[in-house]
Amino acid sequence: MPEHRVYITRQVGQEALSLLEGKCAVDVWDSEEPIPRETLLKDVKGASALFCTVSDTIDSDVLEAAGPCLKVVATMSAGTDNIDVSECCRRGIEVCKTPDIAADAAADIAVALILMTSRKIVQGIDAIRQNEFKCWKPFWLCGTGLINKTIGILGFGRVGFGIARRMKPFGVQRIIYHDLEEVEYAENCADYVSLDSLFSSADILCICCGVSAVTKGMVDTKLMQKMKNSSILINTSRGVIVNHDDLADALKDGTIAAAGLDVTDPEPLPVGHPLLSQPNCVILPHMGTNTTETRIAMSTNTAKNILAVLSAL
């Protein structure tokens, strides 16, 4: 009989399950949909490990429901903002994440959003679907090119570096960044600037920073008013970093030209939110890591994190 029990809050693929089965007793909330709160609180009892996703709020109630057997909470995500890390530490519970695996996929989706917003690609697709395209017109749906533009990156970790590396061949003039921490990857790739300079100088501003007390709600009217009225805002990090009501106002009144969002707050946005009707705002359903290769790697890495902690007990 396996010594440890692992509870998994979502369908995560056979590759991850195969790593755990045989070594642990494994129970799964066998659905693509998020586990109901009451089910999680009931089923997590007695688990040695909790395998969760970014959609699951792992707070003191969940930890208390799990009981003293719980030794590790492993999230299939790059961040841990869904977990009460301080409470885990207080209880002696290890917290694991998958920070580097998804960086390339997230950088790819940022570049996709840059192209979609700068070249008005979604408006073009809508024009075809709504039978508005009758003939070629010289100045219809004209966007802007990337040559000689300045790319700004807020948060220059692996995703920010990935965006910078991908944008170089497009002929951009300059890549600038601002980060609250020391950066390893900037050499010969991007220039450090102040936060104000980042927002005032960038033609395209990509948000790649993690969530913290400093960054939560950081991108608001005050910062967006520093941007050029021709600039584009891209967010592939977390929705809570941007004030969405302020962004809707900025897009409506022409403070900035366009926005591309892979994340929102809340997620999804409620029906009727003004951003949903803005033609210059492209919103994706949190697709930043949506490649089969990335998801398999994230899930198996999460399983390996759990095994590493449990084997050390």
Beta strands, then each sheet from edge to edge (+ up, - down):
strand 1: 5-8
strand 2: 25-28
strand 3: 49-52
strand 4: 72-75
strand 5: 94-96
strand 6: 150-154
strand 7: 174-178
strand 8: 191-192
strand 9: 204-207
strand 10: 232-235
strand 11: 258-261
strand 12: 281-283
sheet 1: 2+ 1+ 3+ 4+ 5+
sheet 2: 8+ 7+ 6+ 9+ 10+ 11+ 12+
end
